[in-house]
Amino acid sequence: MQLSHWIHTHWVNKNWVNKNWVNKDRANKTWFPTRWINKNSMKTAAEKLWTMPLMDAVIGALVCSIAALGAIAAAEGHPWKNMVPLVFAAILMVIAALFGAKAGILSTVLAALFFATFLFGPTGNIAVANESARSNLGWMLLIGIGFSFLFAPTSSGFRRH
């Protein structure tokens, strides 16, 4: 037996509940248990989740990861692929300026891992055999973390007033 059917048969038929309350719920089409869900509390919880600084870092890192994978796909097989980390430092600066220092640092580390694993040989391993590629990855890490602290606002660019 369904719970809503049990409530209807025991409470409504035995007059344990005010008839006006039941009719009002049926007219509003809010029957058990949806009438106890408070839309304001759900909205407040969603707003708290969105305003967390960690959420900015996650969104920024996700955007940067997608950009890094796009850069890997564009540079694969080209002779200029060793320069990709240095050019990608400009994207890291934009991520840090929009999403904050945490996002910039996290994005820098993720981009370096993606480049080392998927762009430079041996593919599938974070070890980089090419000396200039390894040097450019190191410079990207240094520049990206430095930009994150220098250019990042105190709060995310989307919530500045």
ABEGO torsion letter per residue (X at the ends): XBAAAAAAAAAAAAGABBAAAAAAAAAAGBBOAAAABBAAAAAAAAAAAAABAAAAAAAAAAAAAAAAAAAAAAABGBAAAAAAAAAAAAAAAAAAAAAEAAAAAAAAAAAAAAAAAAABOBBGBABBABAAAAAAAAAAAAAAAAAAAAABBABBAAABX
